[in-house]
Amino acid sequence: MSAGFNLFKLDKSIIKALSDVGYDKPTSIQEQAIPIVLSGKDMLGLAQTGTGKTAAFSLPILQKILEAKASGPLSTIEREHKKRPLLALILAPTRELAAQIGDNIREYARYTKLRSAVVFGGVKQGRQVSELKGGVDILVAAPGRLLDLIQQDLVSLADIRFFVLDEADRMLDMGFIHDIRRVIKLLPPKKQTLLFSATMPDGVRALAETLLHSPSYVEIVPSHTTVKQIDQFVLFVDAHNKKQALLSFVNQPDVQRSVVFTLMKHEANRITEFLQKNGLNAMALHGNKSQNAREKALQGFRDGAVKVLVATDIAARGIDVDDISHVFNYDIPNLPESYVHRIGRTGRAGRAGVAISLCEGAHRVWWNYIERVVDQPISSLSEHKFYSEAAEFSKLPPPSLTGKKTSQGNFRGRSAPPRKDGVKRRPQGGNLRKQAK
C-alpha cells in the first residue's frame, strides 16, 4: 500500500484489511473527513453517491474504538458484567444500505477483535438478537427495527460514543424523521455525531442544527464528466438468459478489456467458470480469494493476459486500470452508489467507455432508483435477441441479500415506475459503442 491511508496513522490491523480489499488511495471525502472524525469533532458531510463516504466515517470510528479499548473497560457494563458496551450506532434508511455498510465494516475490522452487527426489518429478528446478545461494539441499523429492539430491552444506547446518520435527506424523504427523533432522545448527550446527506433541503438543515455541535463541514461535488462520457445501456432480460446475453456482449470485437460485476462471490465464481468454458480468459476477484490469487488476477488483467475480470463491489476497489473498455453489470447493484462506482471503472483518462447492465425482473425496482439518481437517459436494448418485455415491466419484489424472502416494501413505495421517456430505443448492430448489440 502506498502512503495513502498510512498518513492517517490507522492501526496496523485496519491498514492490513484495507490492503486486502485493494484500497490504496483515499477518495476526496476520505482525505477530508477521516482527520476530522479522528479529532473528535462533529461533522456535516454533503456527499452524493460514489464518493466513498462509508469508509470516511467507519475507518476513524474503528480506530477510535481500538484506542479507547486499549485503555481499559469503557463502562460499568463492561467492568461488572464482562459484556462489551455498544459504542457506535450507524443509522441507514434501507436494509440494503445497512447491509452494505455492515459488510464494509466487517471487512475493515477483520483483523481486530471488534464486533459489529446489522439490524433491519422485513426478516425475523432471531439471528439479529443472537448477535446482539453476544455483545457488539458497532451497530448498523434501520430505524424501525432498532426502535423495536430497544422497546424489547435488547439494545441499549446508554454507552454510545459515536452516532452516524447516513443519507439523511433520503431518511426524511422516506418519512423517518419521527423515528430519528425518537432515537436521538435515547442517545447520551456526550457523543460524536456525523451526519451525511446528498442534498441539503430545509429539513436536513434543521436536523443538523439541532443534532450537531460546532461541526466541521465537508462538501464533495462528484465529477459527472466521467459518467457522462460513458455510453450506458440496459438490457432487460429473463434470469435464465443472462449468461448467454453476457456472452453475446463480451465476445464482441470492440470489447478489449472488461469488468463483469456480480452481487455475490459464489456468482462471480460461476460466471468466471462459464466464460472460461466458452473460451474466454476470465478470472474472478473477490474477498474469498487469497491475496496472491487477487494479485495474480489483477496483474494478468493489467498485462492483457486476462480479458475479463469478474468481481464483487468491494474487491473491485483494487482495480486501478485506465484502459477498461467495458463494464458489464451481470447483477444490478442494490445501491445507486455501487452503480456509480462500477461504471466509473471505464471511461477513464479521457477515454470513452461502455457500461451495459443486465436487468432481470426481480432487480427492476433497484434499476428504477438507479435511473433516478443517475438522472440521464440510459438506452434500453429492446431489439436485442434476449430482451424481455416481462423483465422491463416487472413488478416483482427485489431479492433479499440476506437469503430471506422480501417485498417491495424495502423502498417503502419510493420506487419510480418504469420510465416511458428519456429511455432511448436503439437498433442493434456489430459495434457495442455505437449500437450496443
HELIX and SHEET records of a PDB file:
HELIX    1   1 ALA A    3  ASN A    6  1                                   4    
HELIX    2   2 LYS A   12  ASP A   20  1                                   9    
HELIX    3   3 SER A   28  SER A   39  1                                  12    
HELIX    4   4 LYS A   53  ALA A   70  1                                  18    
HELIX    5   5 THR A   76  HIS A   81  1                                   6    
HELIX    6   6 ARG A   95  TYR A  108  1                                  14    
HELIX    7   7 GLY A  126  LYS A  133  1                                   8    
HELIX    8   8 PRO A  143  GLN A  151  1                                   9    
HELIX    9   9 ALA A  168  ASP A  173  1                                   6    
HELIX   10  10 ILE A  177  LEU A  186  1                                  10    
HELIX   11  11 ASP A  202  LEU A  211  1                                  10    
HELIX   12  12 THR A  225  LYS A  228  1                                   4    
HELIX   13  13 ALA A  239  ASN A  241  5                                   3    
HELIX   14  14 LYS A  242  VAL A  250  1                                   9    
HELIX   15  15 LYS A  265  LYS A  277  1                                  13    
HELIX   16  16 GLN A  291  ASP A  303  1                                  13    
HELIX   17  17 ALA A  315  GLY A  318  5                                   4    
HELIX   18  18 PRO A  336  ILE A  343  1                                   8    
HELIX   19  19 GLY A  361  HIS A  363  5                                   3    
HELIX   20  20 ARG A  364  VAL A  374  1                                  11    
HELIX   21  21 GLU A  389  GLU A  392  1                                   4    
HELIX   22  22 GLN A  408  PHE A  411  5                                   4    
HELIX   23  23 LEU A  432  GLN A  435  1                                   4    
SHEET    1   A 7 SER A 116  VAL A 119  0                                        
SHEET    2   A 7 ILE A 138  ALA A 141  1                                        
SHEET    3   A 7 ALA A  88  LEU A  91  1                                        
SHEET    4   A 7 PHE A 162  LEU A 165  1                                        
SHEET    5   A 7 GLN A 192  SER A 197  1                                        
SHEET    6   A 7 MET A  43  ALA A  47  1                                        
SHEET    7   A 7 SER A 216  ILE A 220  1                                        
SHEET    1   B 7 ALA A 282  LEU A 285  0                                        
SHEET    2   B 7 VAL A 308  ALA A 311  1                                        
SHEET    3   B 7 SER A 258  PHE A 261  1                                        
SHEET    4   B 7 HIS A 326  ASN A 329  1                                        
SHEET    5   B 7 GLY A 353  CYS A 359  1                                        
SHEET    6   B 7 ILE A 230  PHE A 236  1                                        
SHEET    7   B 7 SER A 379  SER A 380  1                                        
END                                                                             
